Amino acid sequence: MHRLVVPFVALVALVALVAVVSLAAPAAAKSQSVPVKLTADGCPKLITVKPGSVTFKVTNDGADNVSEFEVMKGSKILGEVENIAPGLSRSFTMKLKAGDYVTYCPGGDTREKGVLTVAAVAKPTTTTTAG
């Protein structure tokens, strides 16, 4: 009987270990990295990402009048980075569900607000053309 118990316990332990590792794997998913360039115009017009963890790497490209980047849903700020002087960069990470959000860059000459689209098939992109 003892000969059967040891292999059985080892098998149960192996199955439990595989189950724990497979449950933990999605939590260890890598964050998407999205470059965001602040200019005197303001926010990028459009940013598209996939749902999940997103790291916004925000760089101030010489804009004296724009020094922050916010992600909003309605009037609620979900994530932001402030006090980015010209030539400096800062980043922040947040978890986003599918949907449309607003980006806000106070002080932008032509575009204080942009669109952030979170879609299941999106490839991380930013568009900075005027419009």
C-alpha positions in Angstrom: 0.0 0.0 0.0 2.9 2.4 0.9 4.2 1.9 -2.7 1.0 3.4 -4.2 0.6 6.3 -1.8 3.9 8.0 -2.5 3.4 8.1 -6.3 -0.2 9.2 -5.9 0.8 12.1 -3.6 3.5 13.1 -6.0 1.0 13.1 -8.9 -1.6 15.1 -6.9 1.1 17.7 -6.0 2.2 17.9 -9.7 -1.4 18.5 -10.9 -1.9 21.2 -8.2 1.4 22.9 -9.2 0.3 22.9 -12.9 -3.1 24.4 -12.0 -1.6 27.2 -9.9 1.0 28.1 -12.6 -1.7 28.2 -15.3 -3.9 30.4 -13.2 -1.1 32.8 -12.5 0.1 33.0 -16.1 -2.6 35.6 -17.2 -1.7 37.9 -14.3 1.9 38.0 -15.4 0.9 39.3 -18.9 3.2 42.0 -20.2 2.0 45.6 -20.2 1.6 47.3 -23.6 3.9 50.3 -24.0 2.5 53.3 -25.7 4.6 56.4 -26.5 2.8 59.7 -26.1 4.4 62.9 -27.4 3.1 66.1 -25.9 3.4 69.1 -28.3 2.2 72.6 -28.3 -0.9 71.3 -30.2 -1.9 69.2 -27.2 -2.8 65.5 -27.1 -2.3 63.0 -29.9 -5.5 62.9 -31.9 -6.0 59.1 -31.6 -4.4 56.3 -29.5 -5.5 52.7 -30.0 -4.6 49.8 -27.6 -5.7 46.4 -26.6 -7.6 45.8 -23.3 -5.4 45.0 -20.3 -2.4 46.7 -18.8 -1.1 49.7 -20.7 2.0 51.8 -19.9 1.8 55.3 -21.3 5.3 56.7 -21.8 4.7 60.5 -22.0 7.4 62.8 -23.4 7.1 66.6 -23.6 8.5 67.5 -27.0 9.2 71.2 -26.2 5.7 72.2 -25.3 5.8 75.0 -22.7 2.0 75.2 -22.5 1.3 71.5 -22.1 2.7 69.5 -19.1 0.3 66.8 -18.3 -1.6 63.8 -19.9 -4.8 62.4 -18.5 -7.0 59.4 -19.4 -10.6 60.0 -18.6 -14.0 58.3 -18.8 -16.7 61.0 -18.8 -15.5 63.6 -16.3 -13.6 61.1 -14.1 -9.8 61.0 -14.4 -8.7 57.3 -14.4 -5.0 57.9 -14.7 -2.6 60.8 -15.3 0.9 62.2 -15.2 1.7 65.8 -14.4 4.5 68.3 -14.3 6.3 67.1 -17.4 8.6 70.0 -18.3 9.8 70.3 -21.9 12.4 67.6 -22.7 11.3 65.4 -19.9 9.5 62.0 -19.8 7.3 60.2 -17.3 5.2 57.2 -17.4 2.2 55.5 -15.7 0.5 52.2 -16.1 -3.2 51.4 -15.8 -5.6 48.5 -16.7 -8.1 49.4 -19.4 -11.3 47.6 -20.5 -12.6 47.7 -24.1 -14.3 51.0 -24.9 -13.7 54.6 -25.8 -11.9 57.0 -23.4 -10.8 60.7 -23.7 -7.3 61.9 -23.3 -6.8 65.4 -22.0 -3.8 67.7 -22.3 -4.7 71.0 -20.8 -3.2 74.0 -22.6 -3.0 72.5 -26.0 -3.2 75.1 -28.8 -5.5 73.0 -31.2 -6.3 69.8 -29.4 -6.7 69.6 -25.6 -8.6 66.4 -26.0 -8.0 63.2 -28.0 -9.5 59.8 -28.3 -8.3 56.6 -26.7 -9.8 53.5 -28.2 -9.4 50.2 -26.4 -10.3 47.3 -28.8 -9.6 43.5 -28.6 -7.8 43.4 -32.0 -5.9 46.7 -31.7 -2.2 47.1 -32.2 -0.8 49.9 -29.9 -0.6 53.0 -32.0 -0.7 56.8 -31.7 -1.6 59.4 -34.3 -0.3 62.9 -33.9 -1.5 64.6 -37.0 -3.5 67.8 -36.7 -7.2 67.7 -37.1 
